[in-house]
């Protein structure tokens, strides 16, 4: 069975600084996808960034980038130039390739951006 | 484009009562998911529909939970009877059927259930 572990329950960063959120996962699959989702307080979950396991190049989306280490089964999220609006719960998620699109989530990291 | 709609947003019931949640996915999205998010945890998939057929309901407590998507569009999730441990946010999500885009799930605002 696949598992996703986020070992940082809470993180804090100053506005305009850079922060890295950690995620590790366990799977025997070779075809899979990894995601970071953002859940702001009392607002709905939105996709931040996605990584296909077969791609060696790390995904980037504006100020968000990942460090995907397939052999180590590590998938960290880097947020550059942090903004107050980045304050949210961040979930790392795993999806096995194939017919079902079941997302397996970690327990989340609560990120607070301080002014 | 309208997002995933859910109602009600909040519900408070007593244990052993029944409750139902409604979800309307994004237009054209064939796949619909119901997740349970207990406080302090990540969401857990309860059931996945593709059109009006069930793809995965392996983690749905079938003795008390049921879900349907009769016309392949909107869906209802029911709990009968509710237990204290069912207190959670119930999230509905939808995605396109095929291609790379099927991997992106769009989430609704959720229904926060409190069982007293």
HADDOCK unambig.tbl for C-alpha pairs under 7 A between the chains (distance, minus, plus):
assign (segid A and resid 43 and name CA) (segid B and resid 109 and name CA) 6.19 0.50 0.50
assign (segid A and resid 44 and name CA) (segid B and resid 107 and name CA) 6.43 0.50 0.50
assign (segid A and resid 44 and name CA) (segid B and resid 108 and name CA) 6.04 0.50 0.50
assign (segid A and resid 44 and name CA) (segid B and resid 109 and name CA) 4.58 0.50 0.50
assign (segid A and resid 45 and name CA) (segid B and resid 107 and name CA) 5.82 0.50 0.50
assign (segid A and resid 46 and name CA) (segid B and resid 106 and name CA) 6.93 0.50 0.50
assign (segid A and resid 46 and name CA) (segid B and resid 107 and name CA) 6.90 0.50 0.50
assign (segid A and resid 100 and name CA) (segid B and resid 55 and name CA) 6.94 0.50 0.50
assign (segid A and resid 101 and name CA) (segid B and resid 103 and name CA) 6.47 0.50 0.50
assign (segid A and resid 102 and name CA) (segid B and resid 45 and name CA) 6.88 0.50 0.50
assign (segid A and resid 104 and name CA) (segid B and resid 44 and name CA) 6.90 0.50 0.50
assign (segid A and resid 105 and name CA) (segid B and resid 42 and name CA) 5.27 0.50 0.50
assign (segid A and resid 105 and name CA) (segid B and resid 43 and name CA) 6.18 0.50 0.50
assign (segid A and resid 106 and name CA) (segid B and resid 42 and name CA) 5.51 0.50 0.50
assign (segid A and resid 107 and name CA) (segid B and resid 40 and name CA) 6.80 0.50 0.50
assign (segid A and resid 107 and name CA) (segid B and resid 41 and name CA) 4.67 0.50 0.50
assign (segid A and resid 107 and name CA) (segid B and resid 42 and name CA) 4.57 0.50 0.50
assign (segid A and resid 108 and name CA) (segid B and resid 42 and name CA) 6.24 0.50 0.50
